[in-house]
Amino acid sequence: MNLVESFSEFKAGKNIDRPTMVRVLEDVFRTLIKKKYGSDDNFDVIVNTQNGDLEMWRIRSIVPDGEVTDEMGQISATEAKAIDADYDVGDECYEQLTLEEFGRRSIMAARQTLISRIMDLEKMSL
């Protein structure tokens, strides 16, 4: 997803600095992650306002097959190797999430939340 247009659209004519915008974007996408997974632990959200990139990563420890006791924090060796063949037990598995995984409704809701948060920030800066 390219956020350059969105960022420019929201920032145009608004008195909101980049660090604040990045915090808002991260918060909105963390909320999206919490709704889908129940928690945003073990997830990284990276917003690059220079090039408009958004990256969401799920980070789990790789354990031997059949020994996953924490679905949120662990992944079986077989599943991890399906993501990257070089992964081994004991490594951390980094799995990139795409916006499509969240579904159209969730994305539209996140966009509305973002617009609402930006409007609130504008009101506070007046």
VENBEL-V633957 format. One record per residue. N is the residue number from 1. NEAR is the number of other C-alpha atoms within 10 Angstrom. D_CENTER is the distance of its C-alpha to the mean C-alpha in whole Angstrom. Layout:
<<N	NEAR	D_CENTER> <N	NEAR	D_CENTER>>
This chain:
<<1	10	11> <2	12	13> <3	17	13> <4	16	16> <5	10	18> <6	12	16> <7	16	16> <8	13	20> <9	11	20> <10	16	19> <11	15	21> <12	10	24> <13	8	27> <14	14	24> <15	12	25> <16	15	21> <17	9	21> <18	13	18> <19	10	17> <20	12	17> <21	20	15> <22	16	12> <23	11	12> <24	17	12> <25	24	9> <26	18	7> <27	14	9> <28	19	8> <29	25	5> <30	19	6> <31	17	9> <32	20	8> <33	22	6> <34	14	10> <35	13	12> <36	14	11> <37	11	11> <38	11	13> <39	14	12> <40	18	9> <41	15	11> <42	14	11> <43	21	7> <44	18	6> <45	17	4> <46	15	7> <47	19	9> <48	13	12> <49	17	14> <50	9	17> <51	10	16> <52	15	14> <53	13	11> <54	19	7> <55	15	6> <56	20	4> <57	16	7> <58	19	9> <59	19	12> <60	23	15> <61	21	19> <62	24	21> <63	21	24> <64	14	27> <65	12	27> <66	10	28> <67	12	27> <68	16	24> <69	11	24> <70	10	20> <71	9	18> <72	18	15> <73	17	16> <74	20	18> <75	25	19> <76	21	22> <77	24	24> <78	18	24> <79	15	21> <80	24	20> <81	16	22> <82	10	21> <83	14	18> <84	13	20> <85	11	24> <86	9	24> <87	18	22> <88	18	25> <89	17	25> <90	12	24> <91	14	21> <92	18	18> <93	25	16> <94	19	13> <95	15	11> <96	13	9> <97	15	7> <98	13	9> <99	15	8> <100	10	12> <101	10	11> <102	14	10> <103	11	14> <104	11	15> <105	9	16> <106	17	13> <107	16	12> <108	11	15> <109	13	15> <110	17	11> <111	16	13> <112	13	16> <113	17	15> <114	19	14> <115	13	17> <116	12	19> <117	16	17> <118	21	18> <119	14	22> <120	11	22> <121	17	21> <122	13	24> <123	9	26> <124	8	26> <125	10	27> <126	6	30>>
